[in-house]
Amino acid sequence: MNTYPKTATTHENSTTNLYVYEYKGRLSDKITYRKNLVSEIQGRCGNALGAFDADTMNEASFRSFAERAKAEGFTIYRLVQV
C-alpha cells in the first residue's frame, strides 16, 4: 500500500489547473499546478509571502495567498478553456 504523503499537486489536474501571473506589466509563461505558481511568486517576492506553504496549500489558503500577492503587485489568473 502506498503511504506517501499527499502534496498539493496530487489534488490537481494539470489540464484544469493552469495559471499565469502579471507582474510589472508582464505576463508569466503558463504555469501548471498551484504549488509551482506559489513557489515561483515566492521566489520573486522574497520574504513578503514566505509564510505560505506551497506543499500544504488548500483553496482557502490559496485565495489568501492570491490576495497577499496582489498587495505585492502580482495579479494571478487561472486559465480556463472555453
N, CA, C and O atoms as a GROMACS GRO file, in nm:
protein
  328
    1MET      N    1   0.084  -0.119   0.000
    1MET     CA    2   0.000   0.000   0.000
    1MET      C    3   0.088   0.124   0.000
    1MET      O    4   0.187   0.130   0.072
    2ASN      N    5   0.052   0.223  -0.080
    2ASN     CA    6   0.128   0.347  -0.091
    2ASN      C    7   0.097   0.438   0.027
    2ASN      O    8  -0.020   0.472   0.050
    3THR      N    9   0.198   0.478   0.102
    3THR     CA   10   0.176   0.564   0.217
    3THR      C   11   0.247   0.698   0.202
    3THR      O   12   0.273   0.767   0.300
    4TYR      N   13   0.277   0.736   0.078
    4TYR     CA   14   0.342   0.865   0.055
    4TYR      C   15   0.249   0.978   0.098
    4TYR      O   16   0.128   0.968   0.078
    5PRO      N   17   0.303   1.084   0.156
    5PRO     CA   18   0.217   1.197   0.193
    5PRO      C   19   0.164   1.267   0.068
    5PRO      O   20   0.234   1.277  -0.034
    6LYS      N   21   0.043   1.315   0.076
    6LYS     CA   22  -0.014   1.386  -0.037
    6LYS      C   23   0.044   1.528  -0.041
    6LYS      O   24   0.054   1.595   0.061
    7THR      N   25   0.080   1.570  -0.160
    7THR     CA   26   0.128   1.707  -0.177
    7THR      C   27   0.021   1.784  -0.251
    7THR      O   28  -0.078   1.727  -0.298
    8ALA      N   29   0.040   1.914  -0.261
    8ALA     CA   30  -0.058   1.999  -0.327
    8ALA      C   31  -0.087   1.953  -0.469
    8ALA      O   32  -0.201   1.962  -0.514
    9THR      N   33   0.012   1.905  -0.541
    9THR     CA   34  -0.009   1.868  -0.680
    9THR      C   35  -0.087   1.737  -0.696
    9THR      O   36  -0.138   1.711  -0.804
   10THR      N   37  -0.098   1.655  -0.593
   10THR     CA   38  -0.174   1.531  -0.607
   10THR      C   39  -0.324   1.558  -0.617
   10THR      O   40  -0.399   1.472  -0.662
   11HIS      N   41  -0.367   1.676  -0.578
   11HIS     CA   42  -0.508   1.711  -0.583
   11HIS      C   43  -0.543   1.792  -0.707
   11HIS      O   44  -0.657   1.835  -0.723
   12GLU      N   45  -0.448   1.813  -0.794
   12GLU     CA   46  -0.470   1.898  -0.909
   12GLU      C   47  -0.455   1.822  -1.039
   12GLU      O   48  -0.377   1.727  -1.049
   13ASN      N   49  -0.529   1.865  -1.137
   13ASN     CA   50  -0.521   1.811  -1.271
   13ASN      C   51  -0.454   1.918  -1.356
   13ASN      O   52  -0.504   2.031  -1.364
   14SER      N   53  -0.343   1.887  -1.419
   14SER     CA   54  -0.267   1.990  -1.490
   14SER      C   55  -0.345   2.052  -1.606
   14SER      O   56  -0.313   2.163  -1.649
   15THR      N   57  -0.446   1.983  -1.656
   15THR     CA   58  -0.524   2.041  -1.765
   15THR      C   59  -0.628   2.140  -1.714
   15THR      O   60  -0.678   2.222  -1.791
   16THR      N   61  -0.660   2.135  -1.587
   16THR     CA   62  -0.758   2.229  -1.531
   16THR      C   63  -0.696   2.326  -1.432
   16THR      O   64  -0.764   2.419  -1.388
   17ASN      N   65  -0.572   2.309  -1.397
   17ASN     CA   66  -0.505   2.398  -1.304
   17ASN      C   67  -0.384   2.462  -1.370
   17ASN      O   68  -0.269   2.431  -1.340
   18LEU      N   69  -0.415   2.553  -1.461
   18LEU     CA   70  -0.313   2.628  -1.533
   18LEU      C   71  -0.324   2.774  -1.491
   18LEU      O   72  -0.434   2.828  -1.478
   19TYR      N   73  -0.210   2.836  -1.470
   19TYR     CA   74  -0.207   2.972  -1.420
   19TYR      C   75  -0.108   3.056  -1.497
   19TYR      O   76  -0.014   3.005  -1.558
   20VAL      N   77  -0.130   3.187  -1.494
   20VAL     CA   78  -0.030   3.287  -1.531
   20VAL      C   79  -0.042   3.398  -1.428
   20VAL      O   80  -0.145   3.410  -1.361
   21TYR      N   81   0.061   3.476  -1.416
   21TYR     CA   82   0.052   3.593  -1.330
   21TYR      C   83   0.107   3.714  -1.405
   21TYR      O   84   0.191   3.701  -1.494
   22GLU      N   85   0.058   3.829  -1.367
   22GLU     CA   86   0.107   3.955  -1.422
   22GLU      C   87   0.183   4.027  -1.313
   22GLU      O   88   0.137   4.038  -1.200
   23TYR      N   89   0.300   4.077  -1.348
   23TYR     CA   90   0.382   4.150  -1.253
   23TYR      C   91   0.457   4.258  -1.329
   23TYR      O   92   0.528   4.230  -1.426
   24LYS      N   93   0.440   4.380  -1.286
   24LYS     CA   94   0.504   4.495  -1.350
   24LYS      C   95   0.474   4.501  -1.500
   24LYS      O   96   0.562   4.529  -1.582
   25GLY      N   97   0.347   4.474  -1.534
   25GLY     CA   98   0.304   4.484  -1.672
   25GLY      C   99   0.339   4.368  -1.763
   25GLY      O  100   0.312   4.373  -1.883
   26ARG      N  101   0.400   4.264  -1.709
   26ARG     CA  102   0.440   4.148  -1.790
   26ARG      C  103   0.368   4.023  -1.742
   26ARG      O  104   0.350   4.001  -1.622
   27LEU      N  105   0.328   3.941  -1.840
   27LEU     CA  106   0.266   3.813  -1.806
   27LEU      C  107   0.372   3.704  -1.801
   27LEU      O  108   0.466   3.703  -1.881
   28SER      N  109   0.356   3.614  -1.707
   28SER     CA  110   0.446   3.499  -1.696
   28SER      C  111   0.412   3.398  -1.805
   28SER      O  112   0.311   3.411  -1.874
   29ASP      N  113   0.496   3.299  -1.819
   29ASP     CA  114   0.462   3.184  -1.901
   29ASP      C  115   0.352   3.107  -1.830
   29ASP      O  116   0.326   3.130  -1.711
   30LYS      N  117   0.288   3.016  -1.901
   30LYS     CA  118   0.186   2.931  -1.841
   30LYS      C  119   0.252   2.841  -1.737
   30LYS      O  120   0.359   2.784  -1.761
   31ILE      N  121   0.188   2.829  -1.620
   31ILE     CA  122   0.242   2.750  -1.510
   31ILE      C  123   0.141   2.642  -1.473
   31ILE      O  124   0.024   2.671  -1.450
   32THR      N  125   0.186   2.518  -1.468
   32THR     CA  126   0.099   2.410  -1.424
   32THR      C  127   0.115   2.391  -1.274
   32THR      O  128   0.225   2.400  -1.220
   33TYR      N  129   0.006   2.364  -1.211
   33TYR     CA  130  -0.003   2.335  -1.069
   33TYR      C  131   0.016   2.458  -0.980
   33TYR      O  132   0.108   2.538  -0.999
   34ARG      N  133  -0.073   2.469  -0.885
   34ARG     CA  134  -0.071   2.578  -0.788
   34ARG      C  135   0.061   2.584  -0.712
   34ARG      O  136   0.114   2.692  -0.688
   35LYS      N  137   0.113   2.468  -0.675
   35LYS     CA  138   0.239   2.462  -0.600
   35LYS      C  139   0.351   2.532  -0.676
   35LYS      O  140   0.429   2.607  -0.618
   36ASN      N  141   0.359   2.507  -0.807
   36ASN     CA  142   0.463   2.570  -0.888
   36ASN      C  143   0.442   2.720  -0.899
   36ASN      O  144   0.538   2.797  -0.896
   37LEU      N  145   0.317   2.763  -0.911
   37LEU     CA  146   0.285   2.906  -0.916
   37LEU      C  147   0.329   2.975  -0.787
   37LEU      O  148   0.397   3.077  -0.791
   38VAL      N  149   0.290   2.918  -0.675
   38VAL     CA  150   0.324   2.976  -0.545
   38VAL      C  151   0.475   2.983  -0.528
   38VAL      O  152   0.528   3.086  -0.484
   39SER      N  153   0.544   2.877  -0.561
   39SER     CA  154   0.690   2.874  -0.547
   39SER      C  155   0.757   2.980  -0.634
   39SER      O  156   0.851   3.046  -0.591
   40GLU      N  157   0.708   2.997  -0.756
   40GLU     CA  158   0.767   3.096  -0.845
   40GLU      C  159   0.745   3.238  -0.795
   40GLU      O  160   0.837   3.320  -0.796
   41ILE      N  161   0.623   3.268  -0.750
   41ILE     CA  162   0.595   3.402  -0.699
   41ILE      C  163   0.673   3.427  -0.571
   41ILE      O  164   0.726   3.537  -0.552
   42GLN      N  165   0.682   3.328  -0.485
   42GLN     CA  166   0.762   3.344  -0.363
   42GLN      C  167   0.908   3.372  -0.397
   42GLN      O  168   0.973   3.452  -0.330
   43GLY      N  169   0.959   3.308  -0.499
   43GLY     CA  170   1.096   3.331  -0.541
   43GLY      C  171   1.120   3.473  -0.588
   43GLY      O  172   1.229   3.527  -0.569
   44ARG      N  173   1.021   3.534  -0.649
   44ARG     CA  174   1.032   3.672  -0.696
   44ARG      C  175   1.009   3.772  -0.585
   44ARG      O  176   1.059   3.884  -0.589
   45CYS      N  177   0.932   3.732  -0.485
   45CYS     CA  178   0.884   3.826  -0.384
   45CYS      C  179   0.964   3.823  -0.254
   45CYS      O  180   0.953   3.915  -0.173
   46GLY      N  181   1.042   3.721  -0.234
   46GLY     CA  182   1.119   3.712  -0.111
   46GLY      C  183   1.034   3.681   0.010
   46GLY      O  184   0.940   3.602   0.002
   47ASN      N  185   1.065   3.742   0.121
   47ASN     CA  186   1.001   3.710   0.249
   47ASN      C  187   0.858   3.758   0.262
   47ASN      O  188   0.787   3.715   0.352
   48ALA      N  189   0.814   3.845   0.173
   48ALA     CA  190   0.679   3.901   0.186
   48ALA      C  191   0.570   3.793   0.182
   48ALA      O  192   0.464   3.811   0.242
   49LEU      N  193   0.594   3.684   0.113
   49LEU     CA  194   0.495   3.577   0.102
   49LEU      C  195   0.548   3.444   0.157
   49LEU      O  196   0.492   3.338   0.128
   50GLY      N  197   0.651   3.450   0.235
   50GLY     CA  198   0.716   3.330   0.286
   50GLY      C  199   0.635   3.250   0.386
   50GLY      O  200   0.666   3.134   0.413
   51ALA      N  201   0.531   3.311   0.443
   51ALA     CA  202   0.451   3.241   0.544
   51ALA      C  203   0.361   3.134   0.483
   51ALA      O  204   0.307   3.050   0.555
   52PHE      N  205   0.344   3.135   0.352
   52PHE     CA  206   0.257   3.038   0.286
   52PHE      C  207   0.337   2.915   0.246
   52PHE      O  208   0.447   2.926   0.192
   53ASP      N  209   0.281   2.797   0.272
   53ASP     CA  210   0.347   2.671   0.240
   53ASP      C  211   0.281   2.609   0.116
   53ASP      O  212   0.168   2.563   0.122
   54ALA      N  213   0.353   2.610   0.006
   54ALA     CA  214   0.300   2.560  -0.121
   54ALA      C  215   0.264   2.412  -0.114
   54ALA      O  216   0.175   2.367  -0.187
   55ASP      N  217   0.330   2.336  -0.029
   55ASP     CA  218   0.305   2.192  -0.021
   55ASP      C  219   0.174   2.156   0.047
   55ASP      O  220   0.118   2.050   0.020
   56THR      N  221   0.124   2.242   0.134
   56THR     CA  222   0.003   2.210   0.209
   56THR      C  223  -0.112   2.305   0.179
   56THR      O  224  -0.212   2.308   0.251
   57MET      N  225  -0.100   2.382   0.074
   57MET     CA  226  -0.198   2.484   0.043
   57MET      C  227  -0.329   2.423  -0.005
   57MET      O  228  -0.331   2.336  -0.092
   58ASN      N  229  -0.440   2.472   0.053
   58ASN     CA  230  -0.573   2.433   0.007
   58ASN      C  231  -0.637   2.554  -0.062
   58ASN      O  232  -0.572   2.658  -0.077
   59GLU      N  233  -0.761   2.542  -0.102
   59GLU     CA  234  -0.826   2.651  -0.177
   59GLU      C  235  -0.835   2.779  -0.095
   59GLU      O  236  -0.812   2.888  -0.148
   60ALA      N  237  -0.868   2.768   0.033
   60ALA     CA  238  -0.880   2.888   0.117
   60ALA      C  239  -0.745   2.958   0.135
   60ALA      O  240  -0.736   3.080   0.125
   61SER      N  241  -0.641   2.881   0.162
   61SER     CA  242  -0.510   2.944   0.180
   61SER      C  243  -0.456   2.996   0.048
   61SER      O  244  -0.380   3.093   0.046
   62PHE      N  245  -0.494   2.932  -0.064
   62PHE     CA  246  -0.453   2.984  -0.194
   62PHE      C  247  -0.518   3.120  -0.221
   62PHE      O  248  -0.453   3.210  -0.273
   63ARG      N  249  -0.643   3.134  -0.184
   63ARG     CA  250  -0.710   3.264  -0.201
   63ARG      C  251  -0.644   3.371  -0.114
   63ARG      O  252  -0.627   3.485  -0.158
   64SER      N  253  -0.606   3.335   0.007
   64SER     CA  254  -0.534   3.430   0.094
   64SER      C  255  -0.400   3.467   0.032
   64SER      O  256  -0.359   3.583   0.035
   65PHE      N  257  -0.331   3.367  -0.024
   65PHE     CA  258  -0.204   3.391  -0.090
   65PHE      C  259  -0.224   3.488  -0.207
   65PHE      O  260  -0.147   3.582  -0.223
   66ALA      N  261  -0.327   3.464  -0.289
   66ALA     CA  262  -0.354   3.549  -0.405
   66ALA      C  263  -0.382   3.693  -0.364
   66ALA      O  264  -0.337   3.787  -0.430
   67GLU      N  265  -0.456   3.712  -0.255
   67GLU     CA  266  -0.484   3.847  -0.206
   67GLU      C  267  -0.355   3.916  -0.159
   67GLU      O  268  -0.333   4.033  -0.188
   68ARG      N  269  -0.273   3.843  -0.087
   68ARG     CA  270  -0.146   3.898  -0.039
   68ARG      C  271  -0.051   3.926  -0.156
   68ARG      O  272   0.019   4.028  -0.157
   69ALA      N  273  -0.049   3.837  -0.254
   69ALA     CA  274   0.034   3.857  -0.374
   69ALA      C  275  -0.012   3.982  -0.449
   69ALA      O  276   0.070   4.058  -0.500
   70LYS      N  277  -0.143   4.004  -0.454
   70LYS     CA  278  -0.197   4.124  -0.520
   70LYS      C  279  -0.145   4.249  -0.452
   70LYS      O  280  -0.110   4.347  -0.518
   71ALA      N  281  -0.138   4.247  -0.320
   71ALA     CA  282  -0.085   4.362  -0.245
   71ALA      C  283   0.063   4.385  -0.277
   71ALA      O  284   0.113   4.497  -0.261
   72GLU      N  285   0.132   4.281  -0.321
   72GLU     CA  286   0.274   4.291  -0.356
   72GLU      C  287   0.294   4.322  -0.505
   72GLU      O  288   0.407   4.330  -0.553
   73GLY      N  289   0.182   4.339  -0.579
   73GLY     CA  290   0.191   4.377  -0.719
   73GLY      C  291   0.170   4.266  -0.819
   73GLY      O  292   0.188   4.288  -0.939
   74PHE      N  293   0.130   4.148  -0.774
   74PHE     CA  294   0.106   4.034  -0.862
   74PHE      C  295  -0.045   4.018  -0.884
   74PHE      O  296  -0.123   4.031  -0.790
   75THR      N  297  -0.084   3.990  -1.006
   75THR     CA  298  -0.222   3.952  -1.036
   75THR      C  299  -0.218   3.811  -1.091
   75THR      O  300  -0.148   3.784  -1.189
   76ILE      N  301  -0.291   3.721  -1.030
   76ILE     CA  302  -0.290   3.580  -1.066
   76ILE      C  303  -0.416   3.549  -1.146
   76ILE      O  304  -0.526   3.591  -1.110
   77TYR      N  305  -0.398   3.475  -1.255
   77TYR     CA  306  -0.508   3.432  -1.338
   77TYR      C  307  -0.509   3.281  -1.348
   77TYR      O  308  -0.404   3.220  -1.370
   78ARG      N  309  -0.625   3.220  -1.332
   78ARG     CA  310  -0.642   3.077  -1.357
   78ARG      C  311  -0.694   3.065  -1.499
   78ARG      O  312  -0.795   3.126  -1.535
   79LEU      N  313  -0.627   2.985  -1.580
   79LEU     CA  314  -0.667   2.970  -1.719
   79LEU      C  315  -0.774   2.864  -1.732
   79LEU      O  316  -0.762   2.754  -1.678
   80VAL      N  317  -0.880   2.898  -1.804
   80VAL     CA  318  -0.992   2.806  -1.824
   80VAL      C  319  -1.018   2.798  -1.975
   80VAL      O  320  -1.034   2.900  -2.042
   81GLN      N  321  -1.022   2.677  -2.026
   81GLN     CA  322  -1.050   2.659  -2.168
   81GLN      C  323  -1.197   2.685  -2.195
   81GLN      O  324  -1.284   2.640  -2.121
   82VAL      N  325  -1.223   2.758  -2.300
   82VAL     CA  326  -1.360   2.793  -2.338
   82VAL      C  327  -1.407   2.703  -2.449
   82VAL      O  328  -1.520   2.715  -2.495
   0.00000   0.00000   0.00000
